[in-house]
Amino acid sequence: MKPPLPEPLQTRTVDSHCHMDIFTSDGPAGSEVAVVLAEAASVGVDRVVQVGCDIESSRFAVECANAWPGRVLAAIAIHPNDAARLEDLATALEFIDELAAETRVRAIGETGLDYFRTPESGRDQQTLSFREHIAIAKRHNKTLMIHDRDAHDDVLKVLREEGAPDQVILHCFSGDEVMAKECVALGFILSFAGTVTFSNAPKLRAALLQVPLDQLLVETDAPFLTPSPYRGRPNAPYLVPITIRAIAEIRGEDPEIIAAAVSENATRAFGPF
């Protein structure tokens, strides 16, 4: 069952990571995307970053961003789990490199490392893909958006070896307090999803307290990671206010200040919508 609309934020803000292609069916310019964007805007979330994970969804992201100027921007990549099993990774990476030249593509991601779903046999190819995405981000002067699951040390190792782009976002940050401090010191932006509201995430909430306001983003990762008390139901950008209010409570700050910081940080990371 779809969660109800939350109380609107008074400060306009951003869902920094969403997959509308998964939960809409009539295309990037269709009426279903229009409804998603309208519902989000009705509660103060007036901009969305649509994220690609393979060739098809990356193409969707660009078409969606072109169809909704002022509302949607695109991030494109081959997801690390997909990269590990592709027979022709080189061709897929060439496609991402070409698409990265599009004006409304503002981030290369989600890329990175995932040791939860990828067995050890696929990790060399996954790491190769991550390195190539870092190069693409640098070549096109785009923000790097990182997926990191159970691979914290190696993600940072690869970034040190390759040299991080000017702007790096840790999507759906899942590290602990120590990793948060290290990422903050490196100048990275940490993006928090509905997982920060889960009862089994005290380490994540401790990590959140280490993040300065100017290095903080909030995302849905919709349709996944729906915040409590609606965990298990479909997620969508209109639920960002729930996560923002939870973050504000954890940090002892005003939700409107969090919303304003997220908006400002998203503009710095992705440029104007």
Helices and strands as residue ranges (DSSP letters): E 13-18, H 20-23, H 31-42, E 45-51, H 55-67, E 72-76, H 80-85, H 89-99, E 105-114, G 120-122, H 123-139, E 143-149, H 152-162, E 168-170, H 177-185, E 189-192, G 194-197, H 202-208, G 213-215, E 216-218, G 237-239, H 240-251, H 255-270
